[in-house]
Amino acid sequence: MLSRVADVFPSAQLTGSEVFTAGLAVARRRVPQAELCQLDARRIPFASHFDLVGAFDVLEHVDEDEQVLAEIRRALRSGGGLVLTVPQHAWLWSRQDELACHVAATRRPTSNRSSCGGLRDLASNLVRGAAAAPHVAVPPAARRRGRRGRQLGAAHGKVADAVLGAVMAVERALIRSGLRFPIGGSLLVVARKM
């Protein structure tokens, strides 16, 4: 995501964080102009520092999700924004969630939680409908069981990547036009510090 932000906003001052050093090494190769730091989102060492924070598929890995949101709020300047994504629909819980170290099916969000800690919702929408389709097609018992050592969809190939990429491009265009989706693999939330 940081690489994409750098492409779209080449003059932005970027800071990236990761709890694991291996992730920082990858980010350093992809976005050499960004300031990178290792940190735990439950203890962000910045106050009133950022205009915008992006947290993409982070909260589902942390039991203390409300604490993370409070820390993000503290790190934002007054009027600053938050863009986050989280997996959606507890009934989509699968072996893939376990392999990805998601906390628990009951913690997989079913609604927007960004209103805690003084963050005000500006917009939210379900996204990645195409990504949810393979999960919906698999019976719940099979989703929970999964294949040993493999994530669902991990070996789908270049053709499937191209098809899903085109579907996602159409989905993004529809979202920009104001369409709200009833199902999606993720919830996208945009919020502002009050």
N, C-alpha and C positions, 0 to 999 in steps of 0.2 A: 504494500500500500504506500509506503513512504517513497518508493521509486516512482510510482504513478503520480503522487502529489508533486514530486520534483519535476516531472515531465510537464504537468499542467500549469504549475506555478514556479517557473524557473528562478524567480528572484526572491522567493520566500525563504526565510531563515528557518531551517528544519532541525528538529530534535527528535531522535528516535530512541526508544527504550525497549529493553528485552530483559527478562529475568535470567535467561541462559546465555552464556558467552558465545556459544556456537551460533546462535541467532544473530548476535552482534557482528560476528565475522562475516556472515552472509550479507548483512545490511551494509557493512563497510565497503564491500566489493561493489554492491549495486548502487549505493548512494554515498559516494565518497565525500560530497560536500556537506552532508548532514553531521551535526553534533550527535554522537551516540553515547548512551550511558546504560549501565546495567542497574536495574532497579526493580523493586517489588511494588506493584501497584497499590498495595495496602499501606505503603509508607513512601509517598512521593516527596522527594526533597526539594520541592519548589512551591512557592507561594505567590499568587497573583502574577504569574510569569508568562502564561501562554494565552494567545488570542483564540486558539482552537486546539482541541485535543481530539484525536481519533482513537477509539478503542474497538478494534475489529476482532470479534470472537475472543474476548478476554474474560468477561464476567462469568461465563459458564465454567471456568477453570478454578474459580475462587469461592470458597464458602462465604467469605465476608464481602459479598458483592456490594452491599450498601456502604461498607467502609471504603471500598474502592471508589464508588461514586462520590462520596464525601471528600476523598483525597483529590479526585479530579476537580471537583468544584473549588477546592482550596487552591489548586495549581492554576486555575483560570483567572485571568484579569476580569474585572467587572464588565459584564456584557459579553464575555467570551463564550465561545460555543463548544459543544460536544457533539461528535458524530460517532455513533456506536452501532455495532451489530452483535446480535446474540442468536443462537439457534432458537427456533420457535417450535411450538407444539410438543408437549410432553409425550403424546402418543407416537411421535416419530423416534423416540429413544431407541437406540440400537447398539449393537456390539461396537459399531464405529465410535459412538460416544464414549464407550469405555476405553477403547484404544486411544482416543484423543484426550483421555484423562479429564473428561467432563465430570462435574461433581456428583450429580445424581439426577435421575429422571424427574424427581419432584422439584428440582431446582432449575430444570430447563424452563426458561421463562414462558409464561402463557399470556403475559400482558406487559405493557410498558412500565418499567420501574424507575425511569429516570427522574421522576418528580421528587424523589427523596433528596434531602440535603440541599434544597434551594435551587435545583435545576428545573427550569420550566420547559415543558415539552413544546416544541414548535411544530414538529411534524413526525409522523411515524408511518411506516408501511411495511408490509410483508414483502420480502424480495427473495430471489433465488427460487422461484417457483419451479423452474426447470430442474434445479438441483434436488428439489423435494420429490420430483416425480419417481425416480428409482426407489426411494424409500416407501412411497405410497404403494407402489406395485408389489412390494415384498410383504408377505403376511407378517403380522406382529411377532409371532413366535420365532419366525426365521430371522427377523431383524434383531431380536434379542440374542439369538444364538450366534449369528454371523458365521463367517468362515474363519477358521483358526489362522491368525496372523495376517489376515488381509482386511483392508478397509473396503467397504462397499464402494464400488466404482473406481477402485484404485488402478485397475488395469483395463480401462475402456478404450484406449488408443487415440490416435491422432484424428481419425474421422469423427469419432464421438466428441472429442474436444472441439473440433470445428463446428459441429452441429450445435452443441450446447453453447458455444461462444456466440453463434448467430442468434440463438433463442434469447440469450441474456442481453444482447444488443437491442433486440425488439422490446424486451421487458424494460430496459432502462428508458427507452424512448416513451413507452406507455406511462411509466412513472413520472417522467418529466411533464407529460401532458396532463397529469393530475389523476390518473387511474389508481385506485386502491385495490389490492389483491386480497382474496379471501384465504389464500394458502400460500405458504412459502417456506423455504428451508430456514430463513433467517428473518429477524425483525430488525429493520433499520430505523434508528431513532436520531433525530436532530433536536438538541436542546440548548438552552442558553442559561448562563449564570444570572440569577436575578439580583 
